[in-house]
Amino acid sequence: MHYALDIRTFLFSHYFYTGVRIATGVVGMTMLVFNMADMQTTMTVFLGALCTSLMDLPSPLRHKFNEMLAGVLLCTIVMLVISLCAPVVWLVSVMMVLVSFLASMMMIYGKKTQPLQFAALMVMTLSMENNVPVEDAFLHAGFFLGGGLGYLTYSMTISWFMRRRVKQQVLAEALFELARYLRIKADFYDVRSDLGTQFNTLVRHQIVLADKLQASRDLVFRDMRTKQDGLLVHVQLSMLELYEQVLSTHADYALLRSHFGDADVMVFLRDLANKTAEDIESIAYAVTRKRASMPTVNYKAEMRAIQYELQQLQQDALAGKIPDDAITILRVTYNKIKDIIELIAQLHLATQQPIDAIPILPGADMTPFLTQQKYKASLLLANLRWQSPIFRFAIRVALAVSTGLWMAGQLPYMSHGYWIVLTIVIILKPNYSSTKQRLMDRLIGTIIGCLLTALILHFVHDQIGLLAALFVASVAAPAFTYVKYRYTAIAASVQILMLLNLLVPAGHEGVVGERLIDTFIGVAIATVFSFVLPSWEYRDLPRLLKNVLHASHRYIKASRDLLEGKVGDDFFYRVCRKGFMDSLSALISAQVRMMDEPISKQRAVQEINRFVVQNYLVAAHIAALRILLRRHAAGLPREPVNQLIEQTYQNATAHLLKAQGALNAAPVPSANTPAAPVSNNPLDDTIAAEGVETEIAPDTIAWAGWHTLQRRSALLDQDLQAIVAQTASIEAILRQSELA
């Protein structure tokens, strides 16, 4: 369950704060204008404030201002154009189709423009019935602009005073998701859970976690002025360090289950891991409440129980009942969880002491870790082609809108064409998966919202009570947009219908039933057009696979330089790790969307699952190697260790080149990137993985981490070989489907 769906955390989340801020601004401004102007002016100002509020999301203040100002100006232009064309039926229809196409093309700039696209389409649909003289069209556009600028001023003022609070809330959300990540990993020690299913759940949660970590980076690493900002930076860096440690805790779970499945030690490991998640959640609670976090979780019982079990199992190993490797893996797993507990303690400390941000990040350029949004016209022009998914989406929306307008004109009853078109633009999204989800949410949400509004209007006749219902709906509509859209659909229906009833109490008795009929029509049209010029996800799989392989190669090279001590810090390593995780998340997202598409459009599902899991394991092995060298830094035999790392990197490069070649995209290695020759003999990989260890000095063998380093290197090599095999399988399936 999403953490914001729990009432204890929802009331302190940025989702609730955003909802209250938007509701106060939009409803307050509407009621203020209603006391001074007529209903049409009030609705125009309300629309301006509402459209601007769609861009009111947690983001750096400069970005927020630019996004909201762009929304105000763009929507004002759209309203003016549609209002000027409204008296001529055919002209307004043509302009609406054109605006629908251009607004949808904005989606090429990423999810940041999604609220802007919807705002433009919403103001377009709500302005289509403004059959007014030319001078009134300019006047209403001015009122709309005034409402938008008024809300912009209000929101920026509140956001400036709340800027640090928003940082805390977004950072806390990342901590909650990290805790959820640990709970998923804890279930690996539960023999009742299927390992394959558990791995799929884990890597899919990687999408959510990566998104929340990026959101917290974008806020926390900007505008660092005070010691409180420094405290948040310290918490953010401690959280990222903890995340890497958690990533490294991967073990051979199948082996652990086969030897210790019935032993109590697995139960204790699961309970210990769940307690670490509980501990992180307590830190997140404290951060949302602007408090220092104090440790409250006690690990002693589980740790003593595990230590006792390890002693007993060690005796069984000495008696030959259990393999030594199994005991070693069990002990290493326990030690890694202990390391996690230590890092959680450091995370507690990070929340307790404000500190200057500069000593934490002395001159570090955080730009590579931050989202950089660039709006280039060349990107728009480059996507004006048939092969572009966004271009096809824009045409799809334009065709659906034109159909909705035609249908509204053919209906025998007094239909509201704008509601049909609004339903269409709400539902239709660039991919089939999102469209399918929005379709059901919009339909169910509108039905419930209309029925709920009818009940409110039937039983509540007091003006204050109706205003209270409107305010609650106005809070819920934006608060649940990114948490559970069905709640937003319910609240938005109540919000619009309640506002119409408050502003014009008479003449709207049948509006609820009309909205239901119009919604069904809009849903039907959107459903049909979701299959028109579709962009099925499998077509984008080759590009996403190539991105993962290239990012993996870059990440492994940066890891080699760090592990061999060739670089003084881990900055570039972290940049490459982020790039690798981002590319993997993009592939996972595409696969999840593909699973919502018709079965006939799904390709290589199991193979991609295994490809994703193997790449996740590569990241886990690299993180484990780094932590291993840090843990056993004392007496580290640098030369033989570097030789083994270099050999591992050579093998990894060879495997990744094979995988890239399987996708017909094998790059030519650069001069400074050593690459092992790609052999057609499968035995060569085995030889390379085992290495050519001639003579190993006794002090090297005596080094505590040597055997673990060898084992991790071998596991990394095995997973990379599996990636080659899965890549070839995926390519064969995709090629076969194209020929079919």
Secondary structure, DSSP 8 states (H G I E B T S, - for coil): --GGGSHHHHTTSHHHHHHHHHHHHHHHHHHHHHTTS-HHHHHHHHHHHHHHHTT--S--HHHHHHHHHHHHHHHHHHHHHHHHHTTSHHHHHHHHHHHHHHHHHGGGG-GGGHHHHHHHHHHHHHHTT----HHHHHHHHHHHHHHHHHHHHHHHHHHHHTHHHHHHHHHHHHHHHHHHHHHHHHGGG-TTS-HHHHHHHHHHHHHHHHHHHHHHHHHHTSS--SHHHHHHHHHHHHHHHHHHHHHTT---HHHHHHHHTTSHHHHHHHHHHHHHHHHHHHHHHHHHTT---------HHHHHHHHHHHHHHHHHHHTTSS-HHHHHHHHHHHHHHHHHHHHHHHHHHHTTS---HHHHSSS---GGGS------HHHHHHT-STT-HHHHHHHHHHHHHHHHHHHHHH-SS---HHHHHHHHHHH--SSHHHHHHHHHHHHHHHHHHHHHHHHHHHH---HHHHHHHHHHHHHHHHHTTTT-HHHHHHHHHHHHHHHHHHH--SS-TTHHHHHHHHHHHHHHHHHHHTTSS---GGGGHHHHHHHHHHHHHHHHHHHHHHHTT-SSSSHHHHHHHHHHHHHHHHHHHHHHHHHTS-GGG---HHHHHHHHHHHHHHHHHHHHHHHHHHHT-TT--HHHHHHHHHHHHHHHHHHHHHHHHHTT------TTS------S-HHHHHHHHH-------HHHHHSTTHHHHHHHHHHHHHHHHHHHHHHHHHHHHHHHHHH-
